[in-house]
Amino acid sequence: MEIGQHISQRYNEELEQIRNKVLQMGGLVESQTKKAIKALLDHDQDLAKDVATSDQSVNQMEVDIDEECTRVIARRQPTASDLRLVIAVVKVITDLERIGDEAEKIARYSKKLAKNPNVVDTHSELSHMSQLVLSILHDSLDAFARLDAEGAVEILGRDEKINKELDKLSRLLLTYMMEDPRHIKNALRVSWCARSLERIGDHAQNICEYVIYLVKGKDVRHTSLEHIRSKYFPHDIDVSES
Amino acid sequence: MSDILNTVPGMPSADSLERSEVKPENHRSEFDVEINGTVGKPFVDNAKMSSRNCNVFYGDKQAIFDVDLDIGNNEILAMIGPSGCGKSTYLRVLNRMNDTIPICRVEGEHTLDGEDIYGKKTDPVLLRARVGMVFQKPNPFPKSIYDNVAYGARLHGLASNRSELDDLVEASLIKAGLFKEVKDDLQKPGTGLSGGQQQRLCIARAIAVDPEVILMDEPTSALDPIATATIEELMDELKSKYTIAIVTHSMQQAARVSQRTAYFHLGKLVEVNETDKVFTNPEHQLTENYITGRFG
């Protein structure tokens, strides 16, 4: 989708500024998530503390961007793609803020897990799942920055992998817990972290849905992936089949 | 003032003088985008008025190119577009107002309820009673409020005696939402009313002859927001009885009052769609550019 220039230069700048702030917020949330995951995998207590206390700035950005969107709606009465941009931004930042919350949760659990590491060894599973989640988060922010609906649809298909990883990990944790009830405490913490990771993936997917809304003007929430592909991206199917 | 201008998308920026002269590289001129016919849904099932292959010329200059458009029964159709795009000219085609311009030539088929309005049998005066018009500037006759409203009814002999005429005037003023304000001053001159009241008086005058279609050419562009809101509210009520076509420069107004919106550009009809669709997800790039206030 191409975004042309408004006659009003200031209107341009306002929308551009909102977009930039969202990308900035996305960058911050992404680095929070990375840090939280690193703290979890490396049993790094200091890093975990750092993430757990820096959620504040993400929250503040959400409030600021919300306010700016309200101002643009009141003063400019955006229409068509501008309107969709503002609406999508308002929704994207809600999901970004939630991702920040999940990162904070992961950091809090990993602080506790770091005190007695290696009791429950799920390092490789968690690391694999984290990589998947991080790539989804990164790519969905990228799709938002480049207004790339095709990219967004591709990301929507990756959720299944994360769910499978979560299943695998849960089974592993169950065996640990059955082996020795003293493992239950830590196994639950790991399980909650995995759950948070999965939630981050879900929020990133929501962002992809807003990108499709923004670019195509179609609301694809609560729609199956096959339906989205066949209805709005018939071209992709032709390519992949041929 | 500059703030007000800047809050209206599509209005030229008030600080355009200070703006840098350099245009962005991805600037696309309005001539870059080709208009190949109309996108969207120009036709409806229950058409009250319709035009096919409408071409209008002022002398050698063509003002409207091949417009096909239906106006549905009891709907409000908004026509938007930059100045000189032909929307007002098209509106005037619909009740033969262009007949009064000697160099103007209208081609194509234009029907009201399936009857050819440019046919030999059609009397333009009777046509204009069925297809009324309200103009940008309120233009009450220099007569009393009562006579303003009664004028058309007298001309067309719609009332047989004084009390019938009184009832008609009162009913029209009530429909136009003006009666309460003027009921004790019916004999005072219509020109003494405020702008918004004058415009409602003109609407009352238009509906007094019981038209089927009301054409409005920027009816609120000279009015304040409150008078504008009153007239928009009035349009909403009127649409249950009449079919309304409105030309407006205010996109917010088109978005507020209409069910369908038609976008004209350089004499061509670019897009017609449900108003909801036009203002959230227009099909044509030119429509998008215009309603978001981008370089056309």
Interface residues (C-beta under 8 A of the other chain):
Chain A: E2 G4 Q5 H6 I7 S8 Q9 R10 Y11 R75 R76 Q77 P78 T79 A80 S81 D82 L83 R84 G217 K218
Chain B: N6 T7 V8 P9 G10 M11 P12 S13 D15 R19 K23 P24 N26 H27 R28 M251 Q252 A255 V278 F279 T280 N281 P282 T287 E288 N289 I291 T292 G293 R294 F295
